[in-house]
Amino acid sequence: MAYKILVINPGSTSTKIAVYNDEQILFSETINHSAEELAKHISLKDQFELRRDLLLEVLQKHKFDPAALDAVVGRGGQLPPVKAGGYVVNEAMKKRIIYGPIISHASNLGALLAAAVAKPFGIPAYIYDAVSADELKPVARVTGIPEIERQSFCHVLNSKATARKVAEGLGKKYEDMNFIVAHLGGGISISAHEKGKIVDVITDDAGPFSPERSGSVPLLYIVDMCYSGKYSKQELLKKLRGMGGLQAHLGTHDCKKIEDMIEKGDEKAKLLYDAQAYQVAKGIGELSPTIDGKIDGIILTGGIAYSEMLTSLISERIGFIAPVYIVPGENELEALALGALRILRGEEEYHEYVETGERREEMFI
């Protein structure tokens, strides 16, 4: 039996959708949202109707009847720590997203949009490998401040999907292998995968700087900046995410432009690009002991993994640890579709979201 699946991936300025027939993509489209359009909507929840209506218009344009669908799957957002894999979108999940508390992020709309399309036809709506999926070992949660416990925030969806793909290419199961995966994008996260679980992570604010994020910075300097009186909270947050990293140093986060600068002899650009690669390699090395050095492969993925210059700089430093596999791109639509397909085929069981009341006060904005 072939299954038809609608995939929805909301981003900050776009909504990407696709319809799959089993593993085969029938069509996909990116719905771009202008700054002017989004400015009319105060919060992400206010964007729901806009994005839903545009999504349905795309299906109509492609003459696709949503009644033909077997399931709808949306990108999972910033729910309290959940398990990896699939969750059915239930009332408890929708209530948490609508009423909070929840970190503001466009991915939160994935569950709501999936449910809105699925409900009229009595078909299931899922999320899969949510941003907040957390499988950390207890030892990985401990910090030197008792009030703070480490949680898993990384590019779960693409990291797990890419690791599955590499394992299958080697004729093995993801659940039988150990990988370290570096997702290289606007933000960079690194994750240790042990026998199908992400057991430790370096989050995008705790490791390498990236094209637009500061990464890890000595904390005493940050404390000084917080109390200097020079910056508001929002200004400092922008320095950490959005106006940090390569953007802060070079005035651009476009890696193609930076590589052009390097080729034209810009020594500052070269040092910064080398430093970014150096820090990624250092992060990969840092996670190596978390799986006792028993690593079947190191995977470089994400949008800037298309850069041969960057991946070469990283590979030169880490090749002694394990074989390096370069799988560029984010592949999130495919990852969502294949996750839902495994559930429909009975190869995986989905989870039921249950409200726990867990929250991290300082992160809610």
N, C-alpha and C positions, 0 to 999 in steps of 0.2 A: 504494500500500500504506500502510495506517495503522499507526503504531507506538505501542505502549503502553509508557509509561515511568514507573517509580517514582522519585520525588525524595525525598531525605532531607537535612534541614538541622538538625544538632544544635546547640543553643545551650546556654548555661551552665545554664539552668533549664528548658529545654523541648526537645522534638524535634518539628520540623515536618515533616510528610510530605504528599505529594500524588501522585495518579496522573493522568497525562495520556494522552489519545488524540490523537496529533500535538499541535497547538497548543491543543486543547480540554481543559480540566481536568474530570476526571470527579468527583473528590472530594478534599478536603484536610482535614487535622486537625492540631491542635496538642496534643501530649502534654505536659502540664505535670508537672514533677518537683519535689516539695516539698523544702524544705531538710532536713527530717527524713529523707526518703527518700535523698537524696544523701549525707547525713552518714554513712550506713551503708557507703558505698563510699569507700575511702581515696583512690583515684586515678581519673582519667578512664577508664583501661583497665578498672578494676573496674566501671565503669558500663556496659560494653559489653553484657553479657548482659541486664541490666535493660532497657536501651533496645531491644535487639533483640526481646525477648519482648513488650514493650508494642507495638512496631511491628507485629509479626505479629498480635497481637490486634486491632489496628485494621483490618488488611486482612480478617481473618475477620469482624469486625463488619459491614463493608461488603460481605460475601459476594464478595470479590474474590480470585480464584485467582492467586497469584503466577506460576504456570506460564504464564499468558497474557501475561506481560511480555516485551518485546523487549530491555529494558536497564534497569539501575538506576544512578542517578547520585547521588552524595553530595557534600556541600560539601567542597571541598579545604581542608586545614588548613595547619599551620605546618611543612611540609616545608622542607628546604634550598631555596634559590632555584631555581624551576622556570620553565618557559615558560608563558605564558598559553595558555588553551584547554584541551582535554581530555586527560586521561591515563587509560589503562586501569589498573585497580587490579591490580598484579602482586605477586609474592611479595617483591620487593625493597622496594616501598612499604610493604607490611604489616609487614615486619621492622623498617623504620625507625620506624614508628609505635609498634609494640609494645615494641621494645627501646631505642629512642632512639639518640643524643640527639635530643630534639625539644622545642620549647617547649610547655608544657602549655596546651592550649586545646581546648574542646569540639569544635571543627570537625574535629579530628584523627580523631574517631570516624566521620566521614562515609564515609571510604573503607572502614573495617572493616565498618560496617553494610551498605553497598552490596554488598560482596563476600559477606557472610554470606547475604543474601537471594538473590543471583544464582547462587552456585556450585551449589546443588542442581539448578538447571534448565539449567545449561550456557549461560547468557546472559552478556553482558559487563557488567562493573561499571566505572563511570568516576568520576572527579572532574572538576570543570570550574572554570577560573579560580580556582585556589587562592589563599588569603590571601597566600601568599609568592610568587606569580607575579611575575617580575622581568624587565622589558624596558628598564631604564634605559640611557641613553647612557653611554659611558665617562666623559665629562666630568661627568656628574651624580653619579658615585660618589665623587669625590675629597673628602676633608675635610682640615682643617689638622692633623690628628693622623695620622701615617702608619699607625699600628696600627689605625685605624678607617676602614672603607669604608662608604659609605652603601648601604643596600639598600632595595628597594621593599617597603614594608608599607603597604597601604591597602585600602580596601573595593573590591577588584578586581572581584568578581563583579557587584555592583550597578552600579558605575560604568561598566563596559564595556557591560552590558546596557542601561542607560539611554541611553548614548551611541548604541548601535545603534538604539534605538527612536526617538530624536530624528532621527537621520540618515534612517531609513526614512520618518518623517513628512514630511521635506523632499524625499522622492523620490530620495535619494542613498544611497550605501553608506558605512558606518562607516569602511571602509578608505580612503576618498577624502577624509575630512574631518579637521579639527582642532578639538578641543574642550578646554575646561577644565571639569572636573567637581568640584564640591564635595559630598561626602557629609556630610550634617548629621544626626548621631545622637548617641547617648551619647558617642561619640568622633567627632571631625571629621577627615577627611582630604581633601586636594585633589590632583588628578592632572591632568597634561597629556597629552592623547591626540593623537598625531601619526600620521595615516594608519593607524589601527588598532592603534597600540602606545602603551602608557603609558611615556613617555620620561623623565618626572620626576615626583616626588611630594613633597608635604609631609605627613609622617606625623602620626598623632594625638598624638605627643609632641614635635613640632617646629614646630607652628604655632599655630592658634587654640585658646584654651581652649574647653571644651565644657560641656554640662550636668554632667558628672561627672569630667572630666579636666583637668589643669592646662595642657596645651599647653606651648608653649615658655616657659621661665623662664631669666633670666640665669644662666649656668653657675656663676659665682663664688659666687652665693648658695647654689646647690645644694651645692657643695663644702663651704661653711661649715656647712650643715645636716648633711651626712654626717659631719663630724668634730666636731660640737658635743657629742656624747654624749647628746643629748636623744631621739634616734630610733633605732629598730632599722631594719635594711634593709627589713623588711616594712612597717613604719609609713611609711617614706618612699615606698615603692612605692604604698602606698594613697593617699598624698597626691597622687601623680601620676595614678593611675588608680583611680577609684571614689569618692574623697572630695576631689577637686579641683574646679576650675571653679566653676560656679554653685552646686553643692552646698556647697562650702567657704564661699562668701561668704554664701549665703542660707539654708542649711539644707535646701534642696530642689533636686532636678534636674528637677522636673516643670514643663515650660515653660508649661503651661496655668495652673498656680498662679502662676507668676512673672508671666505676662501679666495675671492678675487683680490681683496686687499693683501692677503698673504702672498699671492703669486706676483703682485706688483712690488713686493719688497717691504711691506709694512711690518716692522719688527714687533711692534706692540701687539698687533693682531695675531702674529705668529705665537708670541709668548702666551697670550690668553687662550688660544686654541689648544696649544700644548698643555696648558694648565688644566683646562677642562677635561681633556683626555686622561691626563695624569690622575686627576681626582676620581674619574670613573674607574680607572684601573685599580686605584687604591681602595675604592669601595668594594670592588669585586674581591680583592684580596682579603679585605676585612671580614667578608661573609664566608670565606672559604672554611674557617674552622667550625662554623656553626653546623656543618654536616660532616665534620671530622675529616675534611679534605677528600672525602670520597665523592668526587665530582665527575659526572659523565660528560658534561659539556658546559660551556659558557655561551650564552645567547645574547647577541646584540640586536635589539629590535627598536621599533618606534620610527617616527618620521625622519629624524636626522641620522638614522642608521643607513640612509641612502648615501651619505657622504663617505666616499672611499677614503678621503683624507683622514677623517675623524676615526673611522673604524680601524684603519691601519695603525694609527697612533696608539689606539687602545690595545689592539691585538698584539702589537710588538711587546707590550709590557706584561700581558697575561697569558700568552701562549704556553708558558711553562707549567701553568696550573692544570689545564685541561684543553681539549679541542675547542676551537671557537667557531660558532655558527652565526652567520649574519643573515637575519631575516627582516629586512626593512619594511616599514609601514606599520599601521596600527591594526588593520584587519578586524576592527571591532564589530562591524555588521556581520561578517562571516562567523565570528566567535559567538555572537548572540544566537544566530540561526542554528549553528551546530549544537549549542547547549540545549536549546529547546527541542531540537530533533532527537537528541539522546533521551530526553524525558518522554517524548511522545512514543518513542520506540521501546520504552521500558528498560533502557540501558542504565538509566539513573533515576533516582527518586527525587522529587522536589520536596522542599521544606515548607512549613507553615510559619509565617511570621507571627511571633507572640510579643506583645509589648512588655518591655522589661523596665522602662523608666530610666535606663542608663543615659547619662549625658556628660559632656565635658563642657562646663559652663564657659570657660574662657574662649572656646572655639566658635560659639554661636554668634553670628553677625547678621 
